[in-house]
Structure formats: C-alpha cells, structure tokens
Amino acid sequence: MPAALIPSSARVLPLAVRGQGARIHTADGRDYIDGSSGPLAANLGHGHPAMLDALHRQSHELVFAHRGQFRNAPAERLAVEVAARLGPGFGRSSFVCGGSEAVELAMKLAHMTWAAEGRPGKHRFVSGGVSYHGNTLGAMNLSGQPRYSSAFRPLVRGEQTITVPQTFRLGVPDGSTAAREAVARLRAEFAALDVEHTAAVVLEGVGGSSSGVVVPPPGFFEELRALCDEHDVLWICDEVMSGFGRTGRWFAFQHSTAVPDIVCFAKGVAGGYAPLGGVTVSDRVWERISTAFPSVAAGHTFTNFPLNCAVGLAALAVIEEEDLLRRVTERGERLGRQLGVIAERAGIIGDVRGTGYMWGLEFTLPGTTEPFDPALDVTARAVAAAAEHGLLVYPARLCAGDGLGDALIVAPPLNSTDDELDDLLSRLDDSLRSIRASLDI
C-alpha cells in the first residue's frame, strides 16, 4: 500500500490497470468480472468507445465554466433530457459531483420549500431504519444504517426513521399478503412521526447497500405518496443506486404509479465515466421555492460542470441506442432465476431479491431465516471469497437491522454480454461453495 495514500480498505487491494466491458484487469495479470459495477456506478462497463469519445470531445471544447459566471450547453441539455425521462411535472435540475452531494442539495431544497411558505420549522427528515444516503455529514445524518456513522459520533445525531419495505421475515396473517402488511406497517409508523416539523421523507427507489436490495412491494409508494400529501410532507426519492436503467426503468419509482416531489441521483447518470449526480424537483415544488428564492445559492465549485454533464448526455444516449432498458428487463428476469438456483445449491442463502440488474442475496443459517452470528462477518468473507475467484460483488452488512444480517449485491453493467453474465454466475457459484466450506456447516 503506498504510504502517501489514506487506505480505503483494511484488505490489501490489487492494482487495477485496465478495464474493458465487464472486466477489470490488474497489474498481477488477473481479470475480475465487475459483478457489482463498482458500487453500482459503472453501469456501462469499462472502455465504452462512445463514453470515451464524449470525454475527449468535451475536453477539447469547454471543460470548466463556473455556474455563477456562465451558463453552459451540456448542463442545460442534460437538465432537459433528465426531466423528459422522469416524466410530466419535472422541469428543474441542478448537477453536482456525486450522490452524497445530491442528497444534501435535496434536503436543502425540501427545507427551502417550507421556508418559502413561512414554515421554517419544518426542518426534520424521515428515512429508512436500514438506509444509506451518503457519506457527508448531512447525508450521513439521514442514513438510518448505523454502521456508516459509527466512526463519527457525536458529529451525527440521526433523524426519524421508519421501516424500509422489507418483506423477508415479515409475518403475514392468513388472508393477507406481504405487500398489504408492509403498507399497514408504513401507515402505523407514519402516524407516530413528528409530521408538524418534518420537511420530507427520504427513501431509496430500491434499497441498496444498507438493506441488501429491498424492492418496495406493490402499493407501497402509492401509500407513501398519499400519506405525504395528507400530512403536508414532501417525498424525496433517492435513486442514486437504482436510477438510469438499473432496474429496467429509467428510475425505480417508475415501477409504481406514484410520483415523488424531488428525485436525487448519481452513479449511473454518467455510467461510471465521470463524477456526476443531480437533483430534479417537480414543477409544483419549484413554483413554491421560487416565490421566495428565484435562484438557489446551494451549489459548489463544480456544480453544473460542463465536462461531466457532457458525459451524462452520452450515457443517456448509449442506454437508448443499445436498448438497455429492454435488455435489463428481459435478462434481469433470467439473472434472478439463475441466482435463485445458485443460492439454493449453496444452502446458506435465505433470500434472493431484486429486479433488473440489481439483486441482493441474504445469508442465513441453512434451512432457516436466521441471520448468522455477526462475529463471523459473513459479508466480509463473501466479498473476499468472490475476489479470490475473480468476481467483484458489493457488501450489504447488517441488512436485517438490530446489528444483524449479511448480504451481497450482484449488479453487473447494463451492457454486459451473455458470456460475461455466464462467467459471473459461474464464479459466484464457486465463491458461495468456498464460503460455505469456510463456515464449516
């Protein structure tokens, strides 16, 4: 490990030297299948010629133009394109450098909405009990998953939380369904919130590294929308991991009929080729903000950065030109079935959940729904075992709540070839066998 670099992992990591498609090659001659698209960011794989061309072209035209001094065409075009994919009723965006920054801007805009109406006391937020919304202090304060903030107490105080829409282990009485019970739980928990002082509820379109890919059941977002309207609370949908084709739709909330007030995104918006995130507010919200704040002084040096926005435009074009939403929808169903077969063979996976190219595998004691002892750190074992077999997966430790739960995330690039997907599944199968052997069960 170079002495000048602050380490980002306790493990000794290989030195990456080249990426192509769904593979990353290292200095020691190994190749890794990028089975998680990094942290669900490299949605278009590595070395895509259209993405490299966009970087090259924009770098020869205009790299930097400060938002307080100039407009720039890539940012303005990207705002139009993102709004079009969100659907009717969305029209104002701001682009930042990542998910944490996007979430913080969304929080500020939510507070400004109420302040513009003379209600600055609505400044609290609600998030999921096992959620993650970013690594800056404001976004970390919003994240319900305690493992992300444990090293930074007392800088992070935490916000109000509700249960994320998990259905695994959810008790379902006779005559009911898991979806109905999840909605009933949401309704009961919403009644206990301090809605008088709450600006917004923030939930992920599909849960990510905190919950091990929790997909909201049918009716959940529709109920959330109704509760927010009833209690004068905004709904912010965090699509940082689940947006831009990851679930087979442009945004994961579009699997429902409900529409949020504010959407924040990052990662896949630039396909992993530039640090780009953003926030889009509904027309209804912008009308309220703009009565008191016709401009928003909540940006940073690289807000609406032309180079990154040009890369974002190229990513949207690739997703459409290569028909990746359809591919992810069709191949995603097959991927889920194949993961289920591998999980059953392994005998230590209690739940396989997901949609599109975003899947979570939760580890349980064989034949039960019981989590493993946290002291075994099965998640870390899983990530390490996969790496030994040349596969990159993403960790989702403590996904069950109460300090329990181990899971990994499988989320390959949206344009992975069939051969790359087959190789991913083969390496995962070998990895799970290795993990089970190491647990001696």
N, C-alpha and C positions, 0 to 999 in steps of 0.2 A: 504494500500500500504506500503510495507516495506520501512522504512526511508533510508536504505542503497542503494537502487536501484534507479537509474535515471529512472523516469517514461517514458514509450514509448507511452502512450495514455492518453488523458485527461479523458477518461472514467475509471471507476473502473472496472478492468477486473477480471473474475473468475479465480480461481486457477486450472489449468489442472493437473490431477494426473495419467491419464491412457488413452491410445489410442488403438483402435482396429478397423481394417478395415477403414471405412469412418466415424468413430465416435470418438469423444474425450469426456472423462468423467471428471467431475470437482469435487472438494472437497465437494461441497454442494449437490452432488447426481444427478446433471443434466447430460444429454447427449446432445451433439451437433453433427449434421451432418456437416462434413467438406466439405461444398459445394464449396469451393474455393481451396482446397488442400493447406491450409495456404495461402501464397502469390503465388499460382500456383507452389508449390515446392514439396509437399508431394504426388507425382504422384502415388506412390504405397501404399498409405494409411498408416495405423499405425499398428505396431506389426507384419509385414510380416515375417514369420519364416526364409525365405531364406536370407533376408536382415540382420536380427539379427545374423544369423549364420555366414555371411560374416564378420560382425564386430568382432564376437567372434574369428573366426579362424585367421584373420589377426592380431588381437591384441596379439595373442599368438605366432606369427611368427616374425613380424617386424612392429613396429609402426612408427618409425622415422628414416630417413636416409637423410642427407642434400644433396641437388642436386649438390653442389659444391664438394662433397666428395665421393658420391656413385651414381651408377645407382640403380634402383630397378625394380623388375619384374612387380608389379601391374601397375606402371605408363607406362612402355613400352608396356605391353599388352593392356592397355586401349587406348593408342595412336593408336595402330593398329586397334582396334575394332571401335573406333570413325571414323577414316579415312574410313574404309570399309563402314560405314553407310552413310557417306557424299557422297560417290561415287568416280568414277575415277578422278584423278587430285588433290587429297588431301593426304598429307602424313606427315605433321609435326605438332605436337601439344605440348602445354605446359599446365599444370594443376595448377589451383590456388584455392582459397578458396571461391569464390563467383562471382556473376555477375558483380558487380562494378569493381572488380579487373580484371576480364576478359576483360571488355570493355577498361579499361585503357591500358592493355597489347596490345589489338588490335590496339589502337591508336598509341602506340609506334612503333609497327611493321609496320604500314602503313607509318609513318614518316621515319622509317629506310629504307623502300623500295626505297623511292625517294632519301634519303641521300646517299645510296649506289651507286646511279647513278649520283651523283654530283648535285642533285637538292634539297638541304635542304630548299629552300624557299617554297616548297610545304608542309606546316605545318598546314594549316587550315582544318576545317572539316565542313560537312553539315549534319544536322539532321532534323527530322520532327518537325513541329511547335508545335505539342502537343505530344511530345515524352518523354520517360524516359529511361535513360540508366545507372543509378546508383547513389549512394549516396556519393561517394568520390568526391573530388573537380574536378578532371579531367572529370569524367563521368558526374557529375552534370553540368559542363560547356557545355557538349554536349547535355544535355537534354533540349528540347525545351519547355517543360511544366514548366511555371514559378513558380507554387506552390511549387515545390520541392526545389527551391533555394532561395525563398523569405527571409528566415531567415538568409541567409548567404551572403547577399550583403555587401560590394563590392568584396567578395572573388571570386564570379562567374561572369564572364563578358558575357558569351553567345557566341554562334557560329552562322554561317549562317544557315538559316532554309528554308525548302520547305514544302509545304502542304502534310500531310500524306494522303494516298489514300482513304480518306473518300468519300463515295458516298451518304450517307444520307444528305439530303438538297441540294445536288448538282444539279444545274439547267441543264436539258437535253433538248436541242432543238429538234424539230421534225426531225425525220430521223436519230438521233444519239442514242447513248447508254451511260449509266453512265460510263462504262468501257472506252469507247472511249474519253469521256470528261475528265476523270481522267488522262489518258495518255497525252492528249493535254495540260492539266494544268501542268503536270510534265515537258513536253518539254519546255513550255514557261518559267517556273520558273528556269529551268536549264540554260537557255540562259542568265539569269541575275546574275549567280553566278560568283565569282572570281575563275574560274577554274585554272588559272595560278598558284595560290598559294594554291590550295586545294589538300590535300592528299587523302581524301576519303569521300564518302557519307555513313552515318550510318543510317540504317532503320531497324525496327523490322520486323521479318518474318510475324508475325501477331501482331498488336498493342496491348499493354497490359493495365496497369493501367492508363496510361496517356490519352488514346483515347477511352477506353471502348470497346476494341476488334474491331479494324478495320482490315478487311481482304482485302488484295490487290486484285483488280478486275483482270480478265483475261487480260494478255498483259502488266500489269504494270511493273513487274520485268524484263520482256524481254526488254521493252523500257529503263528501268533504266540501264540494262547491256549495251545496245547499246550506250546510252549517255555517260556512264562512259568510255567506250572504245574510243569513238570519241574524248572525251576531256581529255584523259590521267588522269583519276581519278579512284581510287580503290573503290570497293563496299564492305563494311563490313556489314554482316547480323547479327543482334542481335537476337539470338534465345534463350535468357535467359529464357523467359517465354514460348515460343512456341515450343521449341525443345523437342526431345526424346519422341515422341508419342502423345504429347498433341493435335495435330490437325489431328491425324490419319496417319501421315507420321513421319519418324524419325526427319525431320526438315521441318518447314513450307514452306521454299522457294522451297521445292521439289514438291509443288503443281503446280509450273511453270516449264518451261524448262530452265530457266536462272540459272546460277551458280555464286555465289559470289567469291570474291578473298580471303576474310577472314571471318570465322564464329566464333562468340563467344557464349558461352553457360554456363549454370549453373543450379540451381534448380533441374529439373527433371533428370539430368545426374546421380545423386545419389538417386533419388526417394524420397528425403527429409530425408535421413538417415545419411547424413554427409555433412559438408560444402564443396562443390566441384563445381568448374567452370573450364572453359578452353577456349583456343583459338586454332583453327586449320587454318593454312594458306595453300593456294593452292601451288602446286609444282612450278607453274610459279612465284609466289611471293617469295617463299623460295629461288629459284635459284637467284633471283635478290638481296635479302638480303644477302645471304651467300657469295657473291663475296667480300663484304667488312666486313661482320660480321659473321664469321663462327660459333660463339657462341653468345648467347644473354644474356647479364647481366641485365635482367629486371625482375628477379624473386624476391621472398621474402622467408622468413624463411620456410614456409610450401609449397612452390612450389613443385609439383610432390610428395606430401605427400603419402606414401605407404598405410596407413590405408584408407584414403578417396578414393584413386584410386581403391582399392580392393572392396570397397562398390559400386563404379561406375560400375565395371565389373559385380557385382552381379545384379545391376539394369538392365543392358542391357540383361542379361540372363533371368531375370524374364519377361521382356517385350516380349522377343521372345518365351519363353516356355509357357507363358499364352496367346500367340497370341493376345496381347493387341492392336496392330495397327489395326487389323481387327475388333476387338471388338469396339474400339473407332470410327472407320469409320461407322460401322453399327449402333451402339447405339447412336452415335452422331447425326445422321440424325433424329432419333426418339426424342432425347432430344431437338433438335432445334424446332421440330414441337410442342412438348408439352409446351415448353417455350412460343411459339407463342400463344397458346391457353390461357395460364395463363395470358400473357401480355394483350391480347385483353379483357379478363374478367376484368382485373384491371382497364383499361381505362386511365392509366397515363403513359403507356409505348409507345413511338412513334416508336421505332426501336428495333428489336431483330436481332442481327447479330453475326455471328461466324461460327465455323466449328469444327468438332470433339467434344472434351470435353472442348471447350473454347468459351464461349458465353458472349456477352455484352447486357444488357438491358438498354436503354437510356430513361430517364423520360422526358416527355413533357406535356404541358398543354393539357387537354382532347380534342381530335379531331383535334389537330394541330401538327405542328413540332416545336413549340416554346418552348424553354427551360424555366424552372421555374426561378423565381427570385432567384439569388444566396443567398440572405439573408435568404431564407427558409432552405438552406443547406439540400436539399432533399437527397443527398447521405448519409450524416451522419444519417439522420432519417432512411434511408433504412437499413443501416448496424445495427443500434441499434434495429430496429423492428425485423429484421431477428434473431438477437441474442436472443431477448425475446422469439422467437418461436423455439429456439434451432437449429438455422441454421447459419452457417458461410458463408458469401459472401464477396467479395472484392470490395473496393470502386474505383470509376473512376470519381472523381470530376473534373469539368472544361474541360470535354472531347470535348466540341464543339468549344473550342477556344474563345478568346476575353473575358476571365473571365466568361464564361457561360458553362452550361452543367452539368447534373447529370446522373450518371450511376452506375450500379453494375455489377460485373463479377461473373458468375457461371462457375465453373471449377472443377468438382469433381475428386477424384482419378481415374486413368485409369482403375483400377481393382474393382471399386465399383460394388456391386451386384445389381441386378434388384430391390430388396427390398429397398436397400439404396437409389437408384435413385428415386424410387417412394416416399419414405419418404422425400427426398429433395424437390421434386416438391410439395408435399402436404404442407410442412412448408413454402415454398416460396409463394404459393398461399395465405395462411393465412397472411403472412407478408405483401404482397402487399395490401391486403384488409385493414390491420391495418394502413399502410402508407397513403392510400387514405383517410381513416376516419380522420386521424390526420391533413390532409391538409384542411379538411372542404370544399371540392369541389364536 
